[in-house]
Amino acid sequence: MALTINAISVAFGDKTILNKLSLPVITAGEMVAIIGKNGAGKSTLLRHITQNLRQHSQQILLHGKPLTLDNIGYLPQDHRISATITVVELLITTLNMGSHSLFAKAHSAEKSLQLLEKMGILHLANKVCTELSGGESQMVGLAQAVVNQPQVLILDEPTSALDMHNQMKLLDFVRIYTQENQACVLMVIHDLNLAIQYSTKVAALHQGELFAYGDPITTITPPLISSIFDVDSHVAIIDERPIVVVRSARHSDSNQL
């Protein structure tokens, strides 16, 4: 299985957000972390993959055929669930989307509970979705994204609302899911150390274009960090693992939000 993303261009008025952006072929079992500073086009790329597939039907391919929504699991930024149903009811509903009954698929409740247990959030099963914290909503949103076992996972800042423990718990699950299902994963992530630890490839975006792509350990280097983030850093080796340590930020008008 392979995911192909080729020559994606997006503009808002006169402002170009993505300029004929292409990624190397993403093969089954790969987790690709998309990094870059604010406004680089990271989230725009993910939104266009999930919301504009018809527009890009020949540019976004899975197995050489146009990617369809049925093959995608999507976790957007700042995910909040407005439905006044329980978490397990949400997963049952998602499992049976498009069916004539909430229980059209056999063992829907059992499968939903098994997924929550595997993710370590079974205690949330009977909690009403509107009562979830931001971090809980993110974990449940991931469960909703994978419950139908999609071949492609699109995750937009999946750890942004999570503490350190739950960041690792979520990404550990994503890695296991990716390996077990031989899925392709694209995830926007700001923590470079998490990108190094969990991704198999890193795509660094800068000014709407692909600046660098490759193995995270050899790609995320002080020169790259300086070029795309305007930050001075060094990479320390601790317990045989590279750790990015930020020294200082260089201030310029281009870094204003």
C-alpha positions, 0 to 999 in steps of 0.5 A: 500500500502507498499514499501519493500526494502530488502537486497540491496548490492552495491560495487564499486571494493573492496569498499562496499557502501551498505551492505545488507541494508534493511528498515522497510516496508514503508506504504502509506502516509509515508515520510521517510527522509534518513540522514547520512554523505557524503559517507554513501550510501544515494544517491547510495540507491536511484539510485539503486532503480530507475536504477537497478530495474531488478537487485533487482526485488525481493528485492524492492516491492510495494504491494508485487510485483516488483516495476516498473518505472511506479510507481516511480517519481524521482528527482535526485541531482543537477537537471538541465533541458537541453530541450529548451522547456517551463516548461508547454511543459515539463510537457505535454511531461512527461504526454504523455510519450510513447503515439503517440501524445503530447496530447494523454491524455485528458486535458494535458495542463490544468492538467500541469497548475493546477499542477504548480498553486498548487505548487505555480510556475505557473509564470514559465509555459512559461519560457524556461527550460534552463533559469531556475535557480538552485532552479527553476529547482528543483521545476520544476523537482518535478513537472515533478516527480509527474505529472503522480501521481506515488505511490512512490516518490524518492527525492535526496536532493530536497531542496539543491538549495532552499532558506528557503521559497522555501524549506518549499514550496517544502516540504509542497507540497510533504507532501500534495501530499503524503497524498492525493495520499497515496504515499510512499516517500524516500528523502535524506535530510541533514537539520536535522531540516527539517527532524524532521519537515516534515518526518514521519520516519527517516532512518539514514545510517552509513557505508553502513548500517542502523544505526537507524530508527524511529520517527524523534523526538525520533531518531534524538538525540545528541548521534545519531548525534555524532555517525554518523556525529562526531558533538557535538549538543543539541536539544532545544525545541522552541514553542514545537518543537525540534530544532537541534543546532550544537555546534562543529565538531570533526575533524578526517581523516574519515570526509575528503571529 
